Amino acid sequence: VTVPGNQERSDTSLYGMASLTHLYDIGSKGDWLLESTAVSYGKLNRHVTDNNLALFSLSTKPVYAFERYKIGLPVSFDKVYLSGEGYAKVVQVGAEALYLLDSQSSIDGSIMLKRSYYDQDSDLDAQSALASIRYRHAFGLDPWVLSIGTSYEKSNQVNGARTDVENGAWTHKIEVSKEVYKDLNAALSYTYTLKNYNDVDLSFLTKREDKEDKYSIGLSYMYAKDLSVHALATYTDHTSNHAPFSYDKTTLGINFIKSF
């Protein structure tokens, strides 16, 4: 199926981010903390300027830590602008927990509820529930770290009659990371996502099913206590039984992070 815009395209982008995190000790013994974060993010594209992005995010999370347990109750609000115009608002609330199994391994998980509001097309509005779990383990005295996680997200339509809103998506990820040399870390990861849509698409007369394989390799170097450099290469192979939604993409990026 030939549709406008489905040809291969390449672009170069520049993005910047500022993040401010504040920790407040609620309890006299340090058991309770209030963690609040404000984030501002902007991305400018050289060619496809319609994809220029701006994001503003506010979040707060009471955290309780006791021996091997850590429990948080996050609440967040995101505002997204696309090409200089309001695009979406997202509100999230949930619970997360971390348990240290021993000195080298941990397990963590979360349950989140999300409500999305789209400024220019309310038919896209959705409410979602997300559950995730992850296991991490460090091997050896000069450790390499293995991380295995899985999550499931269920999205339901709020109004309208679109067929591309309600879906259920499984995501599985495995990552291996290690300090190769002093202050130089490397990471390899693979992510598989399967998304099934609930409704029959009237153009194809079938339910849409998307599959995605994502391969990533990253390097990070701590140049100083307050300066680090990160390089990332990612290849994404996205396939769908509805042909216009199949694509592959290669992304190369380098980040310089300065802390104050």
C-alpha positions as CSV (number, residue, x, y, z in Angstrom):
1,V,0.0,0.0,0.0
2,T,1.6,3.3,-1.1
3,V,0.7,6.2,1.1
4,P,2.4,9.7,1.3
5,G,5.3,9.8,3.8
6,N,6.1,6.1,3.9
7,Q,9.4,6.5,2.0
8,E,12.7,6.2,3.9
9,R,13.9,9.4,5.5
10,S,17.0,10.5,7.4
11,D,17.5,13.4,9.7
12,T,19.8,15.0,12.3
13,S,18.6,16.3,15.6
14,L,19.9,18.3,18.5
15,Y,18.3,18.0,21.9
16,G,18.9,19.4,25.4
17,M,17.5,18.5,28.8
18,A,17.6,20.1,32.2
19,S,16.6,18.2,35.3
20,L,16.2,19.3,38.9
21,T,15.7,16.8,41.7
22,H,15.0,17.7,45.3
23,L,15.1,15.2,48.2
24,Y,13.4,16.0,51.5
25,D,13.9,13.8,54.6
26,I,10.5,13.5,56.2
27,G,11.4,11.0,58.9
28,S,13.8,11.8,61.7
29,K,15.7,8.5,61.0
30,G,15.7,8.9,57.3
31,D,13.0,6.2,56.6
32,W,10.8,8.5,54.7
33,L,11.9,10.7,51.8
34,L,10.0,13.0,49.4
35,E,11.6,13.0,46.0
36,S,10.4,15.7,43.6
37,T,11.7,16.3,40.0
38,A,11.2,18.9,37.3
39,V,12.4,18.1,33.7
40,S,12.5,20.3,30.6
41,Y,13.4,18.6,27.3
42,G,13.6,20.0,23.8
43,K,14.5,18.4,20.4
44,L,15.1,20.2,17.1
45,N,15.3,18.4,13.8
46,R,17.2,19.7,10.8
47,H,14.8,18.5,8.1
48,V,11.5,17.2,9.4
49,T,10.7,20.2,11.6
50,D,7.1,18.9,12.1
51,N,8.6,16.5,14.6
52,N,10.3,19.2,16.7
53,L,9.4,18.3,20.3
54,A,9.2,20.0,23.7
55,L,8.4,18.3,27.0
56,F,7.8,19.6,30.5
57,S,7.4,17.1,33.3
58,L,6.7,17.4,37.1
59,S,6.7,14.5,39.4
60,T,6.8,13.8,43.1
61,K,7.2,10.5,45.0
62,P,7.0,9.7,48.7
63,V,9.6,7.0,49.4
64,Y,9.8,4.6,52.3
65,A,13.0,2.6,52.9
66,F,13.4,-0.1,55.5
67,E,16.2,-2.6,55.6
68,R,16.1,-4.4,52.2
69,Y,12.8,-2.8,51.1
70,K,12.2,0.5,49.2
71,I,8.6,1.6,48.4
72,G,7.6,4.6,46.3
73,L,4.2,6.2,45.4
74,P,4.9,8.3,42.3
75,V,2.6,11.0,40.8
76,S,3.6,12.8,37.6
77,F,2.3,15.3,35.0
78,D,3.7,15.7,31.5
79,K,3.0,18.3,28.9
80,V,4.1,17.7,25.3
81,Y,4.4,20.2,22.5
82,L,4.9,19.1,18.9
83,S,6.0,21.6,16.2
84,G,5.4,24.5,18.7
85,E,1.8,23.5,19.4
86,G,0.2,21.7,22.3
87,Y,0.0,18.0,21.6
88,A,-0.8,16.0,24.7
89,K,-1.0,16.0,28.5
90,V,-0.3,12.8,30.5
91,V,-1.1,12.2,34.2
92,Q,0.3,9.1,36.0
93,V,-0.1,7.7,39.5
94,G,1.1,4.4,40.9
95,A,3.2,2.4,43.2
96,E,6.7,0.9,42.9
97,A,8.9,-1.4,45.1
98,L,12.5,-2.6,45.3
99,Y,13.7,-5.6,47.3
100,L,17.4,-6.4,47.8
101,L,17.7,-10.2,47.6
102,D,21.4,-10.1,48.6
103,S,24.4,-7.9,48.1
104,Q,24.5,-8.7,44.4
105,S,20.9,-9.0,43.2
106,S,17.6,-7.2,43.4
107,I,14.1,-7.3,42.1
108,D,11.8,-4.4,41.5
109,G,8.4,-3.8,40.1
110,S,5.7,-1.2,39.6
111,I,2.0,-0.7,38.9
112,M,1.0,2.5,37.1
113,L,-2.3,4.1,36.0
114,K,-2.1,6.6,33.2
115,R,-4.5,9.1,31.6
116,S,-3.7,10.7,28.3
117,Y,-5.4,13.8,26.9
118,Y,-4.7,14.9,23.3
119,D,-5.2,18.6,22.5
120,Q,-6.2,18.4,18.9
121,D,-7.8,15.0,18.6
122,S,-9.7,13.8,21.7
123,D,-10.6,10.5,20.0
124,L,-7.0,9.5,20.8
125,D,-7.6,10.0,24.6
126,A,-6.8,6.8,26.5
127,Q,-6.5,5.4,30.0
128,S,-3.9,2.8,30.6
129,A,-2.7,0.4,33.2
130,L,1.0,-0.8,33.3
131,A,2.6,-3.5,35.3
132,S,6.3,-4.3,35.2
133,I,8.9,-6.4,37.0
134,R,12.7,-6.6,36.7
135,Y,15.5,-8.7,38.1
136,R,19.1,-7.5,38.3
137,H,22.2,-9.5,39.3
138,A,25.9,-8.7,39.4
139,F,28.4,-11.5,38.7
140,G,32.0,-11.7,39.9
141,L,34.4,-9.5,41.7
142,D,34.9,-7.4,38.6
143,P,31.1,-7.5,38.0
144,W,29.1,-7.5,34.9
145,V,25.4,-6.9,35.5
146,L,22.5,-8.8,34.0
147,S,19.1,-7.2,33.9
148,I,15.9,-9.0,32.8
149,G,12.5,-7.4,32.8
150,T,9.0,-7.7,31.4
151,S,6.0,-5.4,31.4
152,Y,2.4,-5.4,30.1
153,E,0.4,-2.3,29.3
154,K,-3.4,-2.2,28.6
155,S,-4.8,0.9,26.9
156,N,-8.5,1.6,26.7
157,Q,-10.3,4.3,24.6
158,V,-12.1,7.1,26.5
159,N,-14.3,8.3,23.6
160,G,-14.5,8.3,19.8
161,A,-14.5,5.4,17.4
162,R,-10.9,5.0,16.3
163,T,-9.5,1.5,15.8
164,D,-5.9,2.4,16.7
165,V,-6.2,3.2,20.4
166,E,-7.3,0.2,22.4
167,N,-4.5,-2.4,22.6
168,G,-2.5,-4.6,24.9
169,A,1.3,-4.7,24.7
170,W,3.9,-7.0,26.1
171,T,7.5,-5.8,26.4
172,H,10.5,-8.0,27.3
173,K,14.0,-6.7,27.8
174,I,17.4,-8.2,28.6
175,E,20.5,-6.1,29.2
176,V,24.1,-6.8,30.0
177,S,26.5,-4.1,31.3
178,K,30.1,-4.0,32.5
179,E,32.9,-1.6,33.3
180,V,35.3,-2.3,30.5
181,Y,38.0,0.0,31.8
182,K,38.2,2.5,34.6
183,D,35.3,4.9,34.2
184,L,34.3,3.4,30.9
185,N,31.1,1.3,30.9
186,A,29.5,-0.7,28.0
187,A,26.0,-2.0,27.7
188,L,24.2,-4.4,25.3
189,S,20.4,-4.8,25.2
190,Y,17.6,-6.4,23.3
191,T,13.9,-5.5,23.6
192,Y,11.0,-7.3,22.1
193,T,7.5,-5.8,22.0
194,L,4.2,-7.4,20.9
195,K,1.2,-5.1,20.6
196,N,-2.3,-6.4,19.7
197,Y,-5.1,-4.0,18.9
198,N,-8.6,-4.8,20.0
199,D,-10.7,-3.5,17.1
200,V,-10.9,-4.5,13.4
201,D,-9.4,-1.9,11.1
202,L,-12.0,-0.9,8.5
203,S,-9.3,-0.5,5.8
204,F,-7.8,-3.9,6.2
205,L,-10.7,-5.8,7.8
206,T,-8.4,-7.4,10.3
207,K,-7.1,-6.6,13.7
208,R,-3.7,-4.9,13.7
209,E,-0.7,-6.7,15.3
210,D,2.7,-5.0,15.6
211,K,6.0,-6.6,16.6
212,E,9.2,-4.8,17.3
213,D,12.8,-6.0,17.8
214,K,15.2,-3.4,19.2
215,Y,19.0,-3.9,19.5
216,S,21.1,-1.3,21.4
217,I,24.8,-0.9,22.2
218,G,26.0,1.9,24.5
219,L,29.2,3.3,25.9
220,S,29.5,5.8,28.7
221,Y,32.7,7.5,30.0
222,M,32.9,9.4,33.3
223,Y,35.3,12.2,32.3
224,A,35.0,13.8,35.7
225,K,32.7,13.7,38.7
226,D,30.4,16.2,37.1
227,L,30.9,15.4,33.4
228,S,30.1,12.3,31.4
229,V,29.9,11.3,27.7
230,H,27.5,8.7,26.4
231,A,27.3,7.2,22.9
232,L,24.4,5.0,21.8
233,A,23.5,3.0,18.6
234,T,20.1,1.5,18.2
235,Y,18.5,-0.6,15.4
236,T,14.8,-1.0,15.4
237,D,12.9,-3.5,13.2
238,H,9.1,-2.8,13.5
239,T,6.8,-5.1,11.6
240,S,3.0,-5.1,11.3
241,N,0.4,-7.2,9.5
242,H,-0.9,-3.8,8.2
243,A,1.9,-2.9,5.7
244,P,2.0,1.0,6.1
245,F,3.1,0.5,9.8
246,S,6.2,-1.6,9.0
247,Y,9.5,0.1,9.1
248,D,13.1,-0.2,10.3
249,K,15.2,2.6,11.8
250,T,18.8,3.1,12.8
251,T,19.6,5.8,15.5
252,L,23.0,7.1,16.4
253,G,23.5,9.5,19.3
254,I,26.1,11.1,21.5
255,N,25.2,12.9,24.8
256,F,27.3,15.2,27.0
257,I,25.9,15.4,30.5
258,K,27.1,18.1,32.9
259,S,26.0,18.0,36.6
260,F,26.0,21.1,38.8
